[in-house]
Every structure is written in C-alpha cells, then in structure tokens.
Amino acid sequence: MKHSVTELPFNTFLGITPASEPNQMLQLPAGGQYLNHLGTVHASALLALAEASSGEYLLKHFGSSEGVVPVVRHIEAKFRKPANGSVHSSVITAPEALAQLNADLTAKGRALISVTVELHDESGTHALTASVEWFIQRVPAK
C-alpha cells in the first residue's frame, strides 16, 4: 500500500516530492534534467507533476489505495507561461465532486472524477492548469 504517490517508481525517478507549503500538494525541484530546448521546464515534466498531484489528492481523500483501483482516463492541460526553477502544485476540486464520487462508488462500485491542478514556478508564475479525469473502481473484498 502506498501512502503517497511520491513513492511510485516513476515519480521517485523524476524527483517529485511533497511540497513544503501547507497550501501546496507536490513539487518538482529545479534541475537541468527538466529543461527543454528553450531552457524552461519541459511540458512532460509539468504534466507528470500535474498527474501525480491529482493522484495524491485522491489518495489523501481515500486515506489509502486499498479497496480502489484508480486509472487516469483523460487529461486536459492549458500551458500558460514558461516555468523556471522549481515548480509546485495546488489542487482545486469542488466538495460536491467528492460527494458524488463517494455516492457513485457506493451505488455502482465505480465512478469518474475530474481533479483540477494548478502549477506555479518558484517565482509564482502560473505555468499550467490541468484537469485530470480519473476512473475509479472498487475492488471486491476477498
């Protein structure tokens, strides 16, 4: 059982860690390995942080990954401005969406939820807004 998506091999490889500020979710450190041909943070690195952040949000909601299987179904991202240095995430999801998720899982054993993630770089530049749609299915008890 994972307690954080930062424990997943890919996210560990990328260096994604919990954010240091309480209103932030995760962060990607500054580093040359994340840069694109323009010297700014690569789009793929930003998308990886956004996806991981949405998963971390759901993991915190459920308390653990036991009993559910979440899979990304769709991701839509709007790149706003180039990111420089470290990048951190915050998650914005309506409480009604979580209530609907819980109701659908209870009634049908499966549900969809969209999680909105905002990414900002170390200077506060708004780099990306993403909506990550998850399909979540309850695992039958053994």
BANU-605443 format. One record per residue: x, y, z of N, C-alpha, C, CB in turn. Coordinates in steps of 0.05 Angstrom, whole numbers, padded with zeros to 5 digits, always signed. Atoms other than C-alpha are relative to their C-alpha. Glycine has a CB too. Layout:
<atoms>
XYZXYZXYZXYZ;...
</atoms>
This chain:
<atoms>
+00017-00024+00000+00000+00000+00000+00018+00025+00000-00019+00000+00025;-00015-00025+00002+00027+00068-00020-00014+00021+00017+00002+00010-00029;+00011-00022-00016+00018+00127+00028+00002+00026-00014+00014+00001+00027;-00003-00024+00016+00039+00178-00024+00008-00008-00028+00022+00019+00012;-00008+00006+00028+00046+00179-00100+00030+00005-00004-00017+00016-00019;-00029-00005+00003+00117+00203-00088+00016-00026+00004+00009+00021+00021;-00013+00026-00004+00133+00130-00070+00000-00016-00026-00013-00015+00022;+00001+00015+00025+00116+00107-00141+00027+00002-00014-00023+00009-00017;-00026-00001+00012+00179+00089-00180+00004+00023-00020+00005-00026-00014;-00003-00021+00020+00167+00138-00237+00002+00028+00013-00024+00000-00020;+00000-00025-00014+00152+00196-00190+00026+00004+00016-00024+00003+00018;-00026-00001-00014+00214+00179-00148+00022+00006-00020+00005-00027+00014;-00020-00005+00021+00255+00177-00212+00001+00029-00008-00006-00017-00025;+00002-00029+00008+00230+00247-00230+00008+00019+00022-00028+00006-00009;-00006-00018-00022+00244+00274-00161-00023+00015+00011+00021+00019-00008;+00024-00013-00010+00172+00293-00145-00001-00006+00030-00026-00010-00015;+00002+00002-00029+00165+00306-00070-00024+00015+00011+00026+00010+00013;+00021-00016-00012+00113+00332-00022+00009+00029+00001-00007-00010+00029;-00006-00028-00001+00110+00408-00024+00005+00009+00029-00023+00017-00012;-00007-00009-00027+00138+00447+00035-00021+00019+00012+00027+00015-00002;+00020-00018-00010+00080+00496+00040-00027-00015+00004-00004+00024-00020;+00025+00015-00005+00013+00473+00070-00021+00003-00021-00011+00009+00026;+00021-00004+00021-00030+00501+00013+00009-00011-00027-00007+00030-00003;-00010+00012+00025+00012+00464-00039-00001-00031+00003+00029+00009-00006;+00002+00029-00001+00008+00390-00057+00028-00013-00004-00019-00010-00022;-00026+00012+00007+00073+00367-00092+00018+00020-00013-00004-00025-00018;-00019-00018+00014+00136+00398-00121+00020-00016-00016+00014+00017+00020;-00021+00010+00016+00187+00385-00174+00024+00019+00004-00008-00002-00031;-00022-00018-00005+00256+00412-00157+00011+00012-00025+00023-00015+00015;-00014-00012+00023+00297+00457-00202+00022-00019-00008+00012+00028+00008;-00021+00017+00009+00346+00420-00245+00002+00000-00030-00003-00029+00010;-00004+00000+00028+00377+00418-00314-00013-00023-00015+00029-00001-00006;+00012+00024+00013+00348+00349-00328-00030+00005-00007+00002-00024+00019;+00028-00005+00005+00278+00380-00330-00004+00021-00023-00014+00010+00025;+00002-00022+00019+00293+00433-00383-00004-00009-00029+00025+00016+00001;+00005+00005+00028+00270+00436-00455+00021+00016-00017-00029+00008-00008;-00018-00013+00018+00304+00467-00516+00001+00031+00004-00007-00006-00028;+00001-00029-00006+00285+00537-00491+00012+00007+00027-00029+00010-00002;-00012-00005-00027+00316+00528-00422-00021+00003+00022+00017+00024-00001;+00021+00000-00020+00248+00525-00387-00009-00028+00007-00025+00018-00010;+00008+00027-00008+00215+00467-00352-00017-00013-00022-00017+00001+00027;+00012+00015+00022+00194+00414-00403-00029-00006+00005+00015-00026-00005;+00028+00005-00003+00120+00404-00416-00006-00027+00012-00013+00002-00028;+00005+00027-00011+00125+00330-00400+00005-00001+00030+00019-00020-00013;-00005-00002-00029+00154+00346-00331-00023+00013+00014+00026+00015+00006;+00023-00013-00011+00097+00393-00318-00025-00018+00001-00007+00026-00016;+00023+00019+00001+00045+00342-00340+00003-00022+00021-00003-00012-00028;-00005+00021-00020+00077+00289-00296-00006+00010+00028+00029-00010-00001;+00006-00011-00026+00073+00335-00236-00030+00004+00004+00015+00027+00004;+00029-00004-00002+00000+00352-00251-00014-00026+00005-00011+00014-00026;+00013+00026-00003-00020+00279-00258+00005-00011+00028+00010-00020-00021;-00007+00010-00027+00017+00259-00194-00015+00016+00021+00031+00003+00004;+00014-00016-00020-00015+00317-00156-00029-00008+00002+00003+00029-00007;+00028+00008-00001-00085+00296-00176-00003-00028+00014-00011-00002-00029;+00000+00026-00013-00069+00225-00154+00005+00002+00030+00021-00019-00012;-00005-00004-00028-00041+00249-00088-00025+00011+00014+00024+00020+00004;+00025-00011-00011-00105+00289-00076-00020-00023+00005-00012+00021-00020;+00019+00022-00004-00147+00226-00086+00010-00019+00021-00004-00015-00026;-00011+00017-00021-00101+00185-00043-00005+00011+00028+00031-00004-00004;+00006-00013-00025-00109+00235+00013-00030-00002+00007+00009+00030+00000;+00029+00002-00004-00185+00233+00003-00007-00028+00010-00015+00006-00026;+00007+00027-00007-00188+00157+00008+00016-00010+00025+00006-00019-00023;-00016+00008-00022-00134+00151+00061+00020-00022-00006-00017-00010+00022;-00019+00021+00010-00100+00093+00024-00011-00009-00027+00002-00024+00020;+00008+00010+00027-00103+00058-00043-00014-00027+00003+00024-00003-00018;+00013+00025-00004-00133-00005-00012-00030+00002-00006+00004-00010+00029;+00028+00001+00006-00201-00024-00039-00009+00015-00025-00015+00011+00023;+00007-00014+00025-00199+00020-00101+00023-00002-00020-00006+00030+00006;-00020-00001+00021-00164+00020-00168-00006+00025-00017-00002-00026-00018;+00003-00025+00016-00156+00090-00198+00017-00001-00025+00007+00024+00017;-00015-00001+00025-00135+00099-00270-00007+00027-00014-00008-00024-00019;+00005-00025+00015-00126+00164-00309-00014-00007-00026+00027+00016-00005;+00015+00004+00024-00177+00167-00364+00005+00022-00021-00030-00002+00006;-00002-00023+00018-00166+00236-00393+00015+00022+00015-00028+00010-00010;-00013-00024-00011-00121+00296-00382-00001+00022-00020+00030-00007+00009;+00001-00024+00017-00130+00365-00410+00016+00022+00014-00030+00010-00005;-00018-00020-00013-00077+00418-00398+00001+00025-00017+00028-00012+00003;-00004-00027+00012-00070+00492-00413+00026+00010+00010-00024+00019+00006;-00026-00011-00007+00002+00515-00414-00003+00031+00000+00023-00010-00019;+00005-00029-00003+00000+00588-00390+00025+00016-00006-00010+00006+00027;-00026-00014+00004+00072+00614-00384+00022-00020+00006+00001+00025+00019;-00022+00018-00005+00140+00581-00384+00008+00000+00029+00025+00008-00017;-00008+00003-00028+00163+00554-00317+00030-00001+00002-00012-00026+00012;-00029+00000-00005+00232+00565-00289+00005-00008+00029+00012+00029-00005;-00007+00009-00027+00265+00532-00229-00019-00021+00010+00000+00023+00019;+00017+00020-00012+00225+00490-00181-00030+00007-00006+00004-00002+00031;+00029-00003+00006+00150+00480-00193-00016-00014+00022-00007-00011-00029;+00017+00013-00020+00096+00466-00142-00029+00000-00010+00002+00015+00028;+00028+00003+00008+00023+00445-00148-00019+00006+00022-00005-00029-00010;+00023-00002-00018-00043+00460-00116-00024-00012-00014-00005+00030+00009;+00022+00014+00012-00108+00424-00126-00026+00014+00009-00001-00030+00010;+00026-00013-00005-00178+00454-00132-00021-00019-00011-00001+00028-00015;+00022+00017+00008-00237+00407-00132-00024+00006+00018+00008-00030+00002;+00024-00006-00015-00308+00422-00112-00007-00022+00020-00023+00006-00019;+00009+00021-00019-00333+00386-00049-00022-00017-00011-00009+00014+00026;+00022+00016+00012-00394+00365-00090+00011-00023-00017-00018+00019-00017;-00012+00021+00017-00348+00326-00136+00009-00024+00017+00024+00011-00016;-00008+00022-00018-00321+00286-00077-00024-00015+00011+00017+00011+00023;+00025+00012-00010-00391+00274-00051-00012-00018-00021-00021+00022+00008;+00010+00016+00022-00413+00249-00120+00017-00025-00004-00001+00017-00026;-00018+00022+00003-00351+00205-00124-00007-00021+00021+00029+00009+00004;+00007+00019-00021-00368+00173-00057-00027-00014-00005+00000+00013+00027;+00027+00011+00005-00441+00164-00076+00001-00020-00023-00020+00023-00007;-00002+00018+00023-00424+00132-00144+00015-00026+00008+00014+00014-00023;-00015+00024-00008-00373+00085-00113-00017-00018+00018+00025+00008+00015;+00018+00016-00017-00424+00063-00061-00022-00013-00016-00012+00018+00022;+00023+00010+00015-00481+00055-00110+00008-00019-00023-00016+00023-00011;-00007+00015+00024-00445+00028-00172+00026-00015+00001+00001+00019-00023;-00026+00013-00002-00376+00007-00149+00021+00013-00018-00003-00029-00006;-00018-00014+00018-00344+00055-00199-00009+00029-00002+00002-00014-00028;+00006-00029+00002-00340+00130-00211+00020+00014-00017-00002+00013+00027;-00018-00019+00013-00309+00186-00251+00002+00025+00017-00009+00006-00029;-00004-00025-00013-00279+00248-00221+00021+00016-00014+00007-00003+00030;-00020-00017+00012-00242+00307-00251+00013+00017+00023-00012+00019-00022;-00015-00015-00020-00188+00339-00208+00015+00022-00015+00020-00019+00016;-00013-00023+00012-00163+00409-00226+00026+00005+00015-00018+00024+00000;-00026-00005-00012-00089+00422-00214+00012+00026-00012+00019-00024-00005;-00014-00025+00009-00052+00489-00218+00029-00003+00007-00012+00025+00015;-00028+00001-00004+00023+00492-00226+00012+00029-00001+00014-00018-00021;-00014-00026-00001+00066+00553-00207+00030-00005+00005-00011+00018+00023;-00029+00004-00004+00141+00560-00211+00009+00016+00025+00016+00009-00024;-00011-00012-00024+00187+00586-00156-00004+00031+00002+00029-00006+00003;+00004-00029+00000+00175+00659-00177-00030+00007+00002+00012+00013-00025;+00029-00005-00002+00099+00650-00173-00014+00000-00027-00005+00025+00014;+00012+00000+00026+00088+00646-00248-00019-00024-00003+00022-00001-00022;+00020+00021+00004+00025+00607-00265+00007-00014-00026-00029+00012-00001;-00010+00014+00023+00053+00555-00313-00020-00018-00014+00023-00017+00008;+00018+00019+00012-00004+00506-00323-00025-00004+00016+00014-00027-00004;+00025+00009-00012-00076+00488-00308-00007-00026-00013-00023+00022-00002;+00007+00026+00012-00096+00416-00318-00025-00011+00014+00023-00020+00003;+00022+00015-00010-00159+00376-00309+00006-00030-00005-00028+00009-00013;-00006+00029+00002-00145+00302-00295-00024-00016+00007+00025-00007+00018;+00023+00016-00005-00203+00255-00302+00008-00029+00008-00019-00001-00024;-00006+00026-00010-00198+00191-00262-00024-00018-00001+00011+00001+00029;+00020+00022-00003-00238+00126-00268+00009-00015+00024-00002-00018-00026;-00006+00014-00025-00242+00094-00200-00019-00023+00003-00001+00019+00024;+00016+00023-00004-00267+00024-00187+00006-00013+00027+00004-00020-00022;-00004+00014-00025-00278-00011-00121+00009-00028-00006-00027-00001+00017;-00010+00027+00002-00241-00077-00113-00017-00017+00018+00030-00002+00007;+00016+00017-00018-00286-00133-00088+00017-00011+00023-00012-00023-00017;-00014+00011-00024-00268-00156-00018+00005-00030-00004-00016+00005+00026;-00007+00028+00004-00232-00223-00017-00008-00016+00024+00029-00003-00005;
</atoms>
